[in-house]
């Protein structure tokens, strides 16, 4: 009888040990899978310019993500990553093989050589309109300025320099891409240690509904020549949120494509749908004003996340090109408190068409490069 009891106790003990080992093996496998991460950056093959918001698909399946505002990506997959497919509006789709030794991928996408004006005919409702309607329905929930309160710290940096990748022959016309380094080596050496203008600012901002706002500039630094015109232009570049009816860019207001009545003014095209897990998807939608419409509009690309139908990424520029200044903006949003999406980073690229630096027989256009990083609390 005693031997039977001892045998029973031993069997129960062994079962507990086996269960514990199985439990530990399960979590070890789970953690090993979670560590299966591939990082990298995506650039334009011709200009080496980083490409923000490129769609990335794992193993040709239904899981993926996008590059961030600086063209970087980090893909974590529970399956072994064998290949990644990169797709982006205006560029050729590319699939890259991944090996066990891959730690960082530098991916270069080729621009499409021929880009014809697209004619889009919908048999029924434009599929992009359903997504735009959903974004509008959730806009008050996702707009930080509609919340009871919020606060953040912003770091802003604007650099005024020259564009060495594109130059204008002083006797002919603009050249799109520099094919050789001849003639720009000295200019690169000159600019390596200096820029014409740098402005950095750290600001705390707090908001409480309905209209109480507090802003404190913790520090600011400015160097280089201080032309009042440039200082004003570089400090008044873009709206912080892309949910307001009007978008402020460079001292001018533009009708937001995400606003009531925008479907009568803008052409929306659903370019791509990317599943991202948890039954969510990312929708890439291009937009521009309809032909023969007369209003201050924008053109660009919206990336919409089906989680609360929030804007995740924005690319925008004025539809009507300015003769003296061209400007492009980018905005990246993230979910910071498991509920609300907030702007995380804002990029601004300004091309001054009437300001250039002359070196020999070449004129290099002046550009403003702005970056803002927001940390919400």
C-alpha positions in Angstrom: 0.0 0.0 0.0 2.8 2.4 1.0 4.7 1.6 -2.2 1.6 2.3 -4.3 1.2 5.8 -2.6 4.9 6.5 -3.2 4.5 5.5 -6.8 1.4 7.7 -7.2 3.3 10.7 -5.6 6.3 10.1 -7.9 4.0 10.0 -11.0 2.3 13.2 -10.0 5.6 14.9 -9.4 6.9 13.7 -12.9 3.7 15.0 -14.5 4.2 18.4 -12.8 7.8 18.4 -14.0 6.8 17.6 -17.6 4.1 20.3 -17.5 6.6 22.8 -16.2 9.1 21.9 -18.9 6.5 22.1 -21.6 5.4 25.5 -20.2 9.0 26.8 -20.2 9.6 25.4 -23.7 6.4 27.2 -25.0 7.6 30.5 -23.7 11.1 30.0 -24.8 9.8 29.3 -28.4 7.5 32.3 -28.1 10.3 34.6 -27.1 12.5 33.2 -29.8 9.9 34.0 -32.3 9.5 37.5 -31.0 13.2 38.1 -31.4 12.8 37.4 -35.2 13.2 41.1 -36.2 14.4 42.5 -39.4 15.5 46.2 -39.6 16.4 48.4 -42.5 16.0 51.5 -44.5 14.5 52.2 -47.9 15.9 54.8 -50.3 15.4 56.2 -53.8 17.9 54.3 -56.1 18.8 57.5 -58.0 18.9 60.2 -55.4 19.5 58.1 -52.3 16.7 60.1 -50.6 15.0 58.1 -47.9 11.4 57.1 -48.6 8.8 57.4 -45.9 5.7 55.2 -45.6 6.8 52.4 -48.0 4.6 49.3 -47.6 6.5 46.2 -46.4 5.0 42.7 -46.8 6.5 39.6 -45.1 6.9 36.4 -47.3 4.3 37.6 -49.8 1.5 37.0 -47.2 -0.9 39.0 -45.2 1.4 40.5 -42.6 3.7 43.6 -42.8 4.1 47.2 -41.9 5.5 50.5 -43.3 8.7 52.5 -43.1 8.7 55.5 -40.8 9.1 59.1 -41.7 12.9 58.6 -42.1 12.5 55.6 -44.3 13.4 53.1 -41.6 11.5 49.9 -40.7 11.6 47.2 -38.1 9.5 44.1 -38.9 8.8 41.5 -36.1 7.3 38.3 -37.3 6.2 35.0 -35.6 7.2 33.2 -38.7 10.6 32.9 -40.2 11.2 35.8 -42.5 12.4 34.6 -45.9 11.6 37.6 -48.1 10.2 41.2 -47.8 8.3 42.9 -50.6 8.4 46.7 -50.8 5.8 48.8 -52.7 5.5 52.5 -53.0 3.5 54.9 -55.2 5.6 55.9 -58.2 8.2 53.2 -57.7 8.8 49.7 -59.0 7.8 46.9 -56.5 10.8 45.0 -55.2 11.2 41.7 -53.3 14.3 41.2 -51.2 15.6 37.9 -49.9 16.3 37.6 -46.2 18.9 35.2 -44.7 19.5 34.1 -41.1 22.6 36.4 -41.1 20.6 39.5 -42.2 20.6 42.1 -39.5 20.0 45.3 -41.5 18.7 45.8 -45.0 19.5 48.8 -47.2 16.8 48.7 -49.9 16.8 50.9 -53.0 13.7 51.3 -55.1 13.7 52.4 -58.7 11.3 55.2 -59.8 8.9 54.3 -62.5 10.3 55.5 -65.8 6.9 56.1 -67.4 4.1 57.5 -65.3 0.9 58.2 -67.3 -2.0 60.2 -66.0 -4.3 57.7 -64.6 -8.0 57.4 -65.6 -10.0 55.8 -62.8 -13.5 54.6 -63.5 -15.6 53.2 -60.6 -18.7 51.0 -61.3 -20.2 52.0 -58.0 -19.0 53.9 -55.0 -15.3 54.9 -55.0 -13.8 52.4 -52.5 -11.6 55.2 -51.1 -14.7 57.2 -50.1 -15.7 54.6 -47.5 -12.4 55.0 -45.8 -12.4 58.8 -45.9 -15.9 58.7 -44.4 -14.7 56.5 -41.6 -11.7 58.8 -40.9 -14.2 61.8 -40.7 -16.5 59.9 -38.3 -13.5 59.3 -36.0 -11.8 62.6 -36.5 -13.0 64.2 -33.2 -11.8 61.2 -31.3 -8.4 61.2 -33.1 -7.8 65.0 -33.1 -5.7 65.9 -30.1 -7.3 69.4 -30.0 -10.7 67.8 -29.3 -9.5 66.0 -26.2 -10.1 67.4 -22.7 -6.4 68.1 -22.3 -3.0 67.1 -23.5 0.6 68.2 -23.1 3.8 67.6 -25.0 7.4 68.7 -25.5 8.5 69.5 -29.0 12.0 69.7 -30.4 12.2 71.7 -33.7 15.2 72.0 -36.0 15.4 73.9 -39.3 18.5 74.0 -41.4 19.0 76.2 -44.4 21.5 74.8 -46.9 21.9 74.1 -50.6 20.7 71.1 -52.6 23.8 69.4 -54.0 21.8 66.6 -55.7 20.0 69.0 -58.1 21.7 72.0 -59.7 20.9 74.6 -62.4 23.2 75.3 -65.2 23.5 79.1 -65.2 23.3 79.1 -68.9 20.6 76.5 -69.5 17.9 74.8 -67.4 17.6 72.8 -64.2 19.2 69.3 -64.2 17.2 66.7 -62.3 20.0 64.5 -61.0 23.7 65.0 -60.8 25.3 62.1 -62.7 28.8 62.6 -61.4 30.6 64.3 -58.6 32.6 66.5 -60.8 32.2 70.1 -59.8 30.5 69.5 -56.5 33.4 68.1 -54.4 34.5 71.5 -53.3 31.0 72.5 -52.5 30.5 69.4 -50.4 33.7 70.1 -48.5 32.6 73.7 -47.9 29.2 72.6 -46.5 30.5 69.6 -44.5 31.1 71.7 -41.4 28.6 74.5 -41.9 25.2 75.5 -43.0 23.8 78.9 -43.8 21.3 78.9 -41.1 20.3 76.6 -38.2 17.4 77.2 -35.7 16.7 74.8 -32.8 13.9 75.2 -30.3 12.6 73.1 -27.4 9.0 74.0 -26.4 6.5 72.8 -23.8 2.9 73.0 -24.7 -0.2 72.2 -22.6 -3.8 72.4 -23.7 -7.1 72.3 -21.7 -10.5 72.4 -23.3 -12.1 74.5 -24.6 -9.5 77.1 -25.3 -6.8 77.3 -22.6 -3.4 76.9 -24.0 0.0 77.3 -22.4 3.3 77.4 -24.3 6.8 77.8 -22.8 9.9 78.0 -24.9 12.5 76.2 -22.8 15.4 77.0 -25.1 16.3 78.3 -28.5 19.5 78.5 -30.5 20.1 80.2 -33.8 23.2 80.4 -35.9 24.2 81.6 -39.4 22.9 84.7 -41.2 19.6 86.0 -39.8 17.6 87.3 -42.7 14.2 88.2 -41.3 12.4 86.8 -44.3 14.0 83.3 -43.9 13.4 83.3 -40.1 9.7 84.1 -40.6 9.3 81.5 -43.3 11.1 78.7 -41.5 9.3 79.3 -38.3 5.7 79.3 -39.8 5.8 76.1 -41.8 2.9 73.7 -41.1 0.0 72.7 -38.9 0.7 70.3 -36.1 -2.5 68.3 -36.6 -3.9 67.1 -40.0 -7.5 67.0 -38.6 -8.5 70.6 -38.8 -10.7 71.8 -41.7 -7.9 74.0 -43.0 -4.2 73.1 -43.1 -1.7 75.9 -42.5 1.4 75.7 -44.7 3.9 78.5 -45.0 1.5 81.2 -44.0 -1.3 80.0 -46.2 -4.5 77.9 -45.5 -5.4 74.9 -47.7 -8.6 72.9 -47.7 -8.0 69.6 -45.8 -8.8 66.5 -47.9 -10.0 65.1 -44.5 -12.9 67.6 -44.1 -16.6 67.8 -44.7 -17.4 68.1 -48.4 -13.9 67.1 -49.5 -15.2 64.2 -51.6 -16.7 66.9 -53.9 -13.4 68.7 -54.3 -10.8 65.9 -54.2 -10.1 62.8 -56.3 -9.2 59.9 -53.9 -7.7 56.7 -55.2 -7.2 53.7 -53.0 -3.7 52.6 -54.1 -3.0 49.7 -51.8 -4.3 47.7 -48.8 -1.8 46.2 -46.4 -2.9 43.8 -43.6 -0.9 44.4 -40.4 -2.3 41.8 -38.0 -5.0 41.8 -35.3 -7.5 42.0 -38.2 -6.3 45.5 -39.0 -5.2 47.0 -42.3 -3.3 50.0 -43.6 -4.9 51.8 -46.5 -2.8 53.9 -48.8 -4.8 56.6 -50.6 -3.6 59.2 -53.0 -5.4 62.5 -53.4 -5.5 65.7 -55.5 -8.1 68.3 -56.4 -10.5 67.5 -59.3 -9.6 69.1 -62.6 -11.1 72.5 -63.2 -11.8 73.2 -59.6 -10.8 76.5 -58.1 -9.7 76.4 -54.4 -6.4 76.2 -52.5 -5.9 72.4 -52.4 -3.3 69.9 -51.6 -2.0 66.7 -53.3 -0.2 63.8 -51.8 -0.7 60.5 -50.0 -2.7 59.5 -46.9 -2.0 56.3 -44.9 -5.0 55.3 -42.8 -4.9 52.6 -40.1 -8.2 50.8 -39.5 -7.5 50.9 -35.8 -9.9 53.7 -34.9 -9.6 54.8 -38.5 -6.7 57.1 -37.6 -4.3 58.9 -39.9 -1.0 57.2 -39.5 1.1 59.0 -42.2 0.6 62.1 -44.3 2.4 63.5 -47.4 1.1 66.8 -48.7 2.2 69.7 -50.9 0.2 72.5 -52.6 -1.4 71.5 -55.8 -0.7 74.8 -57.4 3.1 75.2 -57.5 4.6 78.4 -56.2 7.0 80.3 -58.5 9.3 81.3 -55.7 8.9 78.6 -53.1 8.0 74.9 -53.3 7.2 73.0 -50.1 6.4 69.4 -49.1 5.4 68.2 -45.6 5.2 64.8 -44.0 3.6 63.8 -40.7 3.9 60.6 -38.7 1.4 59.6 -36.0 1.6 56.9 -33.4 -0.7 55.4 -30.7 0.8 56.6 -27.5 -1.7 55.6 -24.8 -3.3 52.5 -26.4 -6.3 54.7 -27.3 -5.3 58.0 -29.0 -3.1 58.6 -32.0 -0.8 61.6 -31.7 1.6 63.3 -34.1 5.1 62.0 -33.5 7.3 63.7 -36.1 6.8 66.4 -38.7 9.1 66.9 -41.7 9.2 70.0 -43.9 11.2 70.4 -47.1 11.3 73.8 -48.7 12.9 74.6 -52.1 13.7 78.3 -52.7 13.4 78.7 -56.4 14.6 82.3 -56.4 17.6 81.8 -54.1 20.7 79.9 -55.1 24.4 79.6 -54.5 26.6 80.0 -57.6 29.8 77.8 -58.0 31.5 78.1 -61.4 28.8 77.7 -64.0 26.3 76.0 -61.7 23.6 77.4 -59.5 22.6 75.2 -56.5 19.2 76.0 -55.1 18.8 76.8 -51.4 16.6 74.4 -49.4 15.2 74.4 -45.9 15.0 71.1 -44.1 12.8 71.0 -41.0 12.2 68.3 -38.5 10.0 68.4 -35.4 9.8 65.7 -32.8 6.8 65.6 -30.4 6.7 63.7 -27.1 3.2 63.6 -25.6 2.7 63.1 -21.9 
